[in-house]
């Protein structure tokens, strides 16, 4: 299933928005994968990543 995850992450003094499109089996795995990707790309802890929505893509 395809999911679109939207949220923000802390970049210096401000919060930057992001949108990730992922293919996973369920919503929880999409959430975990997003934390993993954003955290590794920007060297952030989970507390500095805020997820606003996880929606199934209509494709």
PDB file of N, CA, C and O in Angstrom:
ATOM      1  N   UNK A   1       0.830  -1.176   0.000  1.00  0.00           N
ATOM      2  CA  UNK A   1       0.000   0.000   0.000  1.00  0.00           C
ATOM      3  C   UNK A   1       0.883   1.252   0.000  1.00  0.00           C
ATOM      4  O   UNK A   1       1.977   1.246   0.566  1.00  0.00           O
ATOM      5  N   UNK A   2       0.417   2.294  -0.620  1.00  0.00           N
ATOM      6  CA  UNK A   2       1.146   3.557  -0.659  1.00  0.00           C
ATOM      7  C   UNK A   2       0.572   4.521   0.375  1.00  0.00           C
ATOM      8  O   UNK A   2      -0.644   4.643   0.519  1.00  0.00           O
ATOM      9  N   UNK A   3       1.459   5.199   1.088  1.00  0.00           N
ATOM     10  CA  UNK A   3       1.055   6.162   2.102  1.00  0.00           C
ATOM     11  C   UNK A   3       1.772   7.482   1.870  1.00  0.00           C
ATOM     12  O   UNK A   3       2.902   7.514   1.384  1.00  0.00           O
ATOM     13  N   UNK A   4       1.097   8.573   2.225  1.00  0.00           N
ATOM     14  CA  UNK A   4       1.698   9.902   2.199  1.00  0.00           C
ATOM     15  C   UNK A   4       1.754  10.391   3.638  1.00  0.00           C
ATOM     16  O   UNK A   4       0.727  10.518   4.305  1.00  0.00           O
ATOM     17  N   UNK A   5       2.969  10.662   4.108  1.00  0.00           N
ATOM     18  CA  UNK A   5       3.194  11.105   5.484  1.00  0.00           C
ATOM     19  C   UNK A   5       3.609  12.563   5.449  1.00  0.00           C
ATOM     20  O   UNK A   5       4.552  12.929   4.747  1.00  0.00           O
ATOM     21  N   UNK A   6       2.902  13.405   6.211  1.00  0.00           N
ATOM     22  CA  UNK A   6       3.213  14.831   6.280  1.00  0.00           C
ATOM     23  C   UNK A   6       3.514  15.213   7.713  1.00  0.00           C
ATOM     24  O   UNK A   6       2.919  14.682   8.650  1.00  0.00           O
ATOM     25  N   UNK A   7       4.447  16.142   7.875  1.00  0.00           N
ATOM     26  CA  UNK A   7       4.806  16.594   9.208  1.00  0.00           C
ATOM     27  C   UNK A   7       5.868  17.671   9.155  1.00  0.00           C
ATOM     28  O   UNK A   7       6.090  18.296   8.119  1.00  0.00           O
ATOM     29  N   UNK A   8       6.530  17.882  10.303  1.00  0.00           N
ATOM     30  CA  UNK A   8       7.596  18.865  10.414  1.00  0.00           C
ATOM     31  C   UNK A   8       8.748  18.276  11.204  1.00  0.00           C
ATOM     32  O   UNK A   8       8.570  17.339  11.981  1.00  0.00           O
ATOM     33  N   UNK A   9       9.941  18.842  10.996  1.00  0.00           N
ATOM     34  CA  UNK A   9      11.088  18.458  11.806  1.00  0.00           C
ATOM     35  C   UNK A   9      11.877  19.707  12.167  1.00  0.00           C
ATOM     36  O   UNK A   9      11.836  20.711  11.455  1.00  0.00           O
ATOM     37  N   UNK A  10      12.593  19.633  13.278  1.00  0.00           N
ATOM     38  CA  UNK A  10      13.351  20.770  13.792  1.00  0.00           C
ATOM     39  C   UNK A  10      14.643  20.907  12.996  1.00  0.00           C
ATOM     40  O   UNK A  10      15.464  19.991  12.960  1.00  0.00           O
ATOM     41  N   UNK A  11      14.814  22.074  12.352  1.00  0.00           N
ATOM     42  CA  UNK A  11      16.026  22.371  11.590  1.00  0.00           C
ATOM     43  C   UNK A  11      16.598  23.669  12.133  1.00  0.00           C
ATOM     44  O   UNK A  11      16.180  24.755  11.730  1.00  0.00           O
ATOM     45  N   UNK A  12      17.535  23.560  13.030  1.00  0.00           N
ATOM     46  CA  UNK A  12      18.095  24.753  13.669  1.00  0.00           C
ATOM     47  C   UNK A  12      17.080  25.370  14.610  1.00  0.00           C
ATOM     48  O   UNK A  12      16.648  24.730  15.568  1.00  0.00           O
ATOM     49  N   UNK A  13      16.695  26.617  14.341  1.00  0.00           N
ATOM     50  CA  UNK A  13      15.743  27.320  15.206  1.00  0.00           C
ATOM     51  C   UNK A  13      14.301  27.224  14.715  1.00  0.00           C
ATOM     52  O   UNK A  13      13.387  27.654  15.418  1.00  0.00           O
ATOM     53  N   UNK A  14      14.075  26.668  13.516  1.00  0.00           N
ATOM     54  CA  UNK A  14      12.715  26.625  12.985  1.00  0.00           C
ATOM     55  C   UNK A  14      12.298  25.206  12.624  1.00  0.00           C
ATOM     56  O   UNK A  14      13.132  24.306  12.527  1.00  0.00           O
ATOM     57  N   UNK A  15      10.990  25.018  12.425  1.00  0.00           N
ATOM     58  CA  UNK A  15      10.424  23.733  12.050  1.00  0.00           C
ATOM     59  C   UNK A  15      10.200  23.723  10.538  1.00  0.00           C
ATOM     60  O   UNK A  15       9.510  24.589  10.001  1.00  0.00           O
ATOM     61  N   UNK A  16      10.784  22.747   9.864  1.00  0.00           N
ATOM     62  CA  UNK A  16      10.667  22.612   8.410  1.00  0.00           C
ATOM     63  C   UNK A  16       9.605  21.567   8.067  1.00  0.00           C
ATOM     64  O   UNK A  16       9.593  20.491   8.665  1.00  0.00           O
ATOM     65  N   UNK A  17       8.721  21.857   7.125  1.00  0.00           N
ATOM     66  CA  UNK A  17       7.715  20.862   6.719  1.00  0.00           C
ATOM     67  C   UNK A  17       8.325  19.800   5.795  1.00  0.00           C
ATOM     68  O   UNK A  17       9.312  20.056   5.106  1.00  0.00           O
ATOM     69  N   UNK A  18       7.728  18.615   5.794  1.00  0.00           N
ATOM     70  CA  UNK A  18       8.149  17.564   4.872  1.00  0.00           C
ATOM     71  C   UNK A  18       6.941  16.744   4.440  1.00  0.00           C
ATOM     72  O   UNK A  18       5.913  16.716   5.115  1.00  0.00           O
ATOM     73  N   UNK A  19       7.088  16.084   3.309  1.00  0.00           N
ATOM     74  CA  UNK A  19       6.103  15.132   2.803  1.00  0.00           C
ATOM     75  C   UNK A  19       6.869  13.941   2.264  1.00  0.00           C
ATOM     76  O   UNK A  19       7.765  14.102   1.436  1.00  0.00           O
ATOM     77  N   UNK A  20       6.526  12.745   2.724  1.00  0.00           N
ATOM     78  CA  UNK A  20       7.175  11.514   2.265  1.00  0.00           C
ATOM     79  C   UNK A  20       6.110  10.599   1.665  1.00  0.00           C
ATOM     80  O   UNK A  20       5.021  10.451   2.221  1.00  0.00           O
ATOM     81  N   UNK A  21       6.431   9.993   0.535  1.00  0.00           N
ATOM     82  CA  UNK A  21       5.564   8.999  -0.074  1.00  0.00           C
ATOM     83  C   UNK A  21       6.249   7.646   0.086  1.00  0.00           C
ATOM     84  O   UNK A  21       7.350   7.439  -0.424  1.00  0.00           O
ATOM     85  N   UNK A  22       5.595   6.723   0.797  1.00  0.00           N
ATOM     86  CA  UNK A  22       6.189   5.434   1.131  1.00  0.00           C
ATOM     87  C   UNK A  22       5.288   4.279   0.708  1.00  0.00           C
ATOM     88  O   UNK A  22       4.068   4.423   0.641  1.00  0.00           O
ATOM     89  N   UNK A  23       5.893   3.149   0.428  1.00  0.00           N
ATOM     90  CA  UNK A  23       5.166   1.917   0.165  1.00  0.00           C
ATOM     91  C   UNK A  23       5.468   0.947   1.303  1.00  0.00           C
ATOM     92  O   UNK A  23       6.588   0.453   1.429  1.00  0.00           O
ATOM     93  N   UNK A  24       4.453   0.679   2.134  1.00  0.00           N
ATOM     94  CA  UNK A  24       4.594  -0.258   3.248  1.00  0.00           C
ATOM     95  C   UNK A  24       3.320  -1.083   3.375  1.00  0.00           C
ATOM     96  O   UNK A  24       2.351  -0.861   2.650  1.00  0.00           O
ATOM     97  N   UNK A  25       3.332  -2.027   4.294  1.00  0.00           N
ATOM     98  CA  UNK A  25       2.177  -2.907   4.479  1.00  0.00           C
ATOM     99  C   UNK A  25       1.031  -2.248   5.235  1.00  0.00           C
ATOM    100  O   UNK A  25      -0.137  -2.530   4.967  1.00  0.00           O
ATOM    101  N   UNK A  26       1.371  -1.352   6.200  1.00  0.00           N
ATOM    102  CA  UNK A  26       0.310  -0.702   6.971  1.00  0.00           C
ATOM    103  C   UNK A  26       0.743   0.680   7.461  1.00  0.00           C
ATOM    104  O   UNK A  26       1.876   1.108   7.244  1.00  0.00           O
ATOM    105  N   UNK A  27      -0.181   1.360   8.122  1.00  0.00           N
ATOM    106  CA  UNK A  27       0.029   2.738   8.571  1.00  0.00           C
ATOM    107  C   UNK A  27       1.145   2.843   9.614  1.00  0.00           C
ATOM    108  O   UNK A  27       1.946   3.777   9.570  1.00  0.00           O
ATOM    109  N   UNK A  28       1.202   1.902  10.540  1.00  0.00           N
ATOM    110  CA  UNK A  28       2.231   1.931  11.585  1.00  0.00           C
ATOM    111  C   UNK A  28       3.638   1.774  11.012  1.00  0.00           C
ATOM    112  O   UNK A  28       4.575   2.426  11.474  1.00  0.00           O
ATOM    113  N   UNK A  29       3.785   0.928  10.028  1.00  0.00           N
ATOM    114  CA  UNK A  29       5.094   0.760   9.391  1.00  0.00           C
ATOM    115  C   UNK A  29       5.495   2.011   8.624  1.00  0.00           C
ATOM    116  O   UNK A  29       6.676   2.357   8.577  1.00  0.00           O
ATOM    117  N   UNK A  30       4.531   2.690   8.024  1.00  0.00           N
ATOM    118  CA  UNK A  30       4.821   3.952   7.328  1.00  0.00           C
ATOM    119  C   UNK A  30       5.316   4.998   8.321  1.00  0.00           C
ATOM    120  O   UNK A  30       6.239   5.755   8.020  1.00  0.00           O
ATOM    121  N   UNK A  31       4.711   5.043   9.490  1.00  0.00           N
ATOM    122  CA  UNK A  31       5.117   5.979  10.539  1.00  0.00           C
ATOM    123  C   UNK A  31       6.542   5.684  11.008  1.00  0.00           C
ATOM    124  O   UNK A  31       7.360   6.598  11.109  1.00  0.00           O
ATOM    125  N   UNK A  32       6.842   4.432  11.292  1.00  0.00           N
ATOM    126  CA  UNK A  32       8.177   4.033  11.745  1.00  0.00           C
ATOM    127  C   UNK A  32       9.243   4.307  10.682  1.00  0.00           C
ATOM    128  O   UNK A  32      10.339   4.771  10.997  1.00  0.00           O
ATOM    129  N   UNK A  33       8.914   4.017   9.424  1.00  0.00           N
ATOM    130  CA  UNK A  33       9.857   4.242   8.327  1.00  0.00           C
ATOM    131  C   UNK A  33      10.155   5.736   8.176  1.00  0.00           C
ATOM    132  O   UNK A  33      11.288   6.118   7.884  1.00  0.00           O
ATOM    133  N   UNK A  34       9.139   6.577   8.377  1.00  0.00           N
ATOM    134  CA  UNK A  34       9.336   8.023   8.285  1.00  0.00           C
ATOM    135  C   UNK A  34      10.275   8.511   9.376  1.00  0.00           C
ATOM    136  O   UNK A  34      11.195   9.281   9.103  1.00  0.00           O
ATOM    137  N   UNK A  35      10.051   8.068  10.618  1.00  0.00           N
ATOM    138  CA  UNK A  35      10.964   8.437  11.708  1.00  0.00           C
ATOM    139  C   UNK A  35      12.391   8.009  11.377  1.00  0.00           C
ATOM    140  O   UNK A  35      13.337   8.759  11.618  1.00  0.00           O
ATOM    141  N   UNK A  36      12.546   6.828  10.836  1.00  0.00           N
ATOM    142  CA  UNK A  36      13.860   6.300  10.493  1.00  0.00           C
ATOM    143  C   UNK A  36      14.533   7.129   9.394  1.00  0.00           C
ATOM    144  O   UNK A  36      15.706   7.483   9.512  1.00  0.00           O
ATOM    145  N   UNK A  37      13.792   7.434   8.332  1.00  0.00           N
ATOM    146  CA  UNK A  37      14.364   8.179   7.207  1.00  0.00           C
ATOM    147  C   UNK A  37      14.725   9.612   7.581  1.00  0.00           C
ATOM    148  O   UNK A  37      15.840  10.061   7.314  1.00  0.00           O
ATOM    149  N   UNK A  38      13.795  10.328   8.195  1.00  0.00           N
ATOM    150  CA  UNK A  38      14.053  11.725   8.566  1.00  0.00           C
ATOM    151  C   UNK A  38      15.169  11.786   9.610  1.00  0.00           C
ATOM    152  O   UNK A  38      16.059  12.632   9.526  1.00  0.00           O
ATOM    153  N   UNK A  39      15.115  10.896  10.578  1.00  0.00           N
ATOM    154  CA  UNK A  39      16.130  10.874  11.625  1.00  0.00           C
ATOM    155  C   UNK A  39      17.525  10.615  11.084  1.00  0.00           C
ATOM    156  O   UNK A  39      18.483  11.253  11.521  1.00  0.00           O
ATOM    157  N   UNK A  40      17.656   9.696  10.147  1.00  0.00           N
ATOM    158  CA  UNK A  40      18.982   9.386   9.608  1.00  0.00           C
ATOM    159  C   UNK A  40      19.464  10.464   8.636  1.00  0.00           C
ATOM    160  O   UNK A  40      20.658  10.762   8.598  1.00  0.00           O
ATOM    161  N   UNK A  41      18.561  11.051   7.852  1.00  0.00           N
ATOM    162  CA  UNK A  41      18.962  12.084   6.892  1.00  0.00           C
ATOM    163  C   UNK A  41      19.406  13.365   7.583  1.00  0.00           C
ATOM    164  O   UNK A  41      20.338  14.028   7.127  1.00  0.00           O
ATOM    165  N   UNK A  42      18.737  13.716   8.689  1.00  0.00           N
ATOM    166  CA  UNK A  42      18.996  14.998   9.350  1.00  0.00           C
ATOM    167  C   UNK A  42      19.601  14.855  10.748  1.00  0.00           C
ATOM    168  O   UNK A  42      19.757  15.843  11.466  1.00  0.00           O
ATOM    169  N   UNK A  43      19.940  13.626  11.127  1.00  0.00           N
ATOM    170  CA  UNK A  43      20.566  13.339  12.422  1.00  0.00           C
ATOM    171  C   UNK A  43      19.717  13.876  13.582  1.00  0.00           C
ATOM    172  O   UNK A  43      20.205  14.623  14.430  1.00  0.00           O
ATOM    173  N   UNK A  44      18.431  13.477  13.600  1.00  0.00           N
ATOM    174  CA  UNK A  44      17.487  13.955  14.603  1.00  0.00           C
ATOM    175  C   UNK A  44      16.921  12.806  15.424  1.00  0.00           C
ATOM    176  O   UNK A  44      16.803  11.676  14.950  1.00  0.00           O
ATOM    177  N   UNK A  45      16.573  13.125  16.668  1.00  0.00           N
ATOM    178  CA  UNK A  45      15.847  12.180  17.516  1.00  0.00           C
ATOM    179  C   UNK A  45      14.365  12.251  17.165  1.00  0.00           C
ATOM    180  O   UNK A  45      13.911  13.216  16.551  1.00  0.00           O
ATOM    181  N   UNK A  46      13.622  11.235  17.554  1.00  0.00           N
ATOM    182  CA  UNK A  46      12.183  11.192  17.274  1.00  0.00           C
ATOM    183  C   UNK A  46      11.414  12.340  17.909  1.00  0.00           C
ATOM    184  O   UNK A  46      10.376  12.751  17.390  1.00  0.00           O
ATOM    185  N   UNK A  47      11.908  12.860  19.020  1.00  0.00           N
ATOM    186  CA  UNK A  47      11.208  13.962  19.688  1.00  0.00           C
ATOM    187  C   UNK A  47      11.275  15.255  18.876  1.00  0.00           C
ATOM    188  O   UNK A  47      10.515  16.186  19.142  1.00  0.00           O
ATOM    189  N   UNK A  48      12.168  15.328  17.895  1.00  0.00           N
ATOM    190  CA  UNK A  48      12.305  16.510  17.056  1.00  0.00           C
ATOM    191  C   UNK A  48      11.609  16.348  15.707  1.00  0.00           C
ATOM    192  O   UNK A  48      11.783  17.167  14.805  1.00  0.00           O
ATOM    193  N   UNK A  49      10.822  15.282  15.581  1.00  0.00           N
ATOM    194  CA  UNK A  49      10.052  15.016  14.367  1.00  0.00           C
ATOM    195  C   UNK A  49       8.584  14.928  14.757  1.00  0.00           C
ATOM    196  O   UNK A  49       8.220  14.117  15.608  1.00  0.00           O
ATOM    197  N   UNK A  50       7.739  15.749  14.148  1.00  0.00           N
ATOM    198  CA  UNK A  50       6.307  15.736  14.428  1.00  0.00           C
ATOM    199  C   UNK A  50       5.552  15.288  13.182  1.00  0.00           C
ATOM    200  O   UNK A  50       5.707  15.869  12.108  1.00  0.00           O
ATOM    201  N   UNK A  51       4.740  14.258  13.335  1.00  0.00           N
ATOM    202  CA  UNK A  51       3.932  13.736  12.236  1.00  0.00           C
ATOM    203  C   UNK A  51       2.537  14.353  12.333  1.00  0.00           C
ATOM    204  O   UNK A  51       1.883  14.250  13.370  1.00  0.00           O
ATOM    205  N   UNK A  52       2.082  14.994  11.252  1.00  0.00           N
ATOM    206  CA  UNK A  52       0.753  15.601  11.234  1.00  0.00           C
ATOM    207  C   UNK A  52      -0.304  14.673  10.660  1.00  0.00           C
ATOM    208  O   UNK A  52      -1.436  14.657  11.145  1.00  0.00           O
ATOM    209  N   UNK A  53       0.045  13.895   9.630  1.00  0.00           N
ATOM    210  CA  UNK A  53      -0.941  12.990   9.036  1.00  0.00           C
ATOM    211  C   UNK A  53      -0.247  11.849   8.319  1.00  0.00           C
ATOM    212  O   UNK A  53       0.859  11.981   7.797  1.00  0.00           O
ATOM    213  N   UNK A  54      -0.953  10.710   8.317  1.00  0.00           N
ATOM    214  CA  UNK A  54      -0.539   9.538   7.541  1.00  0.00           C
ATOM    215  C   UNK A  54      -1.783   9.093   6.777  1.00  0.00           C
ATOM    216  O   UNK A  54      -2.725   8.558   7.362  1.00  0.00           O
ATOM    217  N   UNK A  55      -1.776   9.318   5.471  1.00  0.00           N
ATOM    218  CA  UNK A  55      -2.947   9.012   4.640  1.00  0.00           C
ATOM    219  C   UNK A  55      -2.582   8.022   3.555  1.00  0.00           C
ATOM    220  O   UNK A  55      -1.460   8.013   3.049  1.00  0.00           O
ATOM    221  N   UNK A  56      -3.557   7.181   3.203  1.00  0.00           N
ATOM    222  CA  UNK A  56      -3.343   6.242   2.121  1.00  0.00           C
ATOM    223  C   UNK A  56      -3.430   6.996   0.794  1.00  0.00           C
ATOM    224  O   UNK A  56      -4.355   7.779   0.576  1.00  0.00           O
ATOM    225  N   UNK A  57      -2.468   6.755  -0.080  1.00  0.00           N
ATOM    226  CA  UNK A  57      -2.444   7.425  -1.387  1.00  0.00           C
ATOM    227  C   UNK A  57      -3.534   6.849  -2.273  1.00  0.00           C
ATOM    228  O   UNK A  57      -3.836   5.658  -2.203  1.00  0.00           O
ATOM    229  N   UNK A  58      -4.113   7.682  -3.090  1.00  0.00           N
ATOM    230  CA  UNK A  58      -5.219   7.287  -3.959  1.00  0.00           C
ATOM    231  C   UNK A  58      -4.737   6.900  -5.350  1.00  0.00           C
ATOM    232  O   UNK A  58      -5.325   7.332  -6.342  1.00  0.00           O
ATOM    233  N   UNK A  59      -3.689   6.102  -5.448  1.00  0.00           N
ATOM    234  CA  UNK A  59      -3.144   5.723  -6.758  1.00  0.00           C
ATOM    235  C   UNK A  59      -3.405   4.290  -7.070  1.00  0.00           C
ATOM    236  O   UNK A  59      -3.014   3.808  -8.133  1.00  0.00           O
TER     237      UNK A  59
END
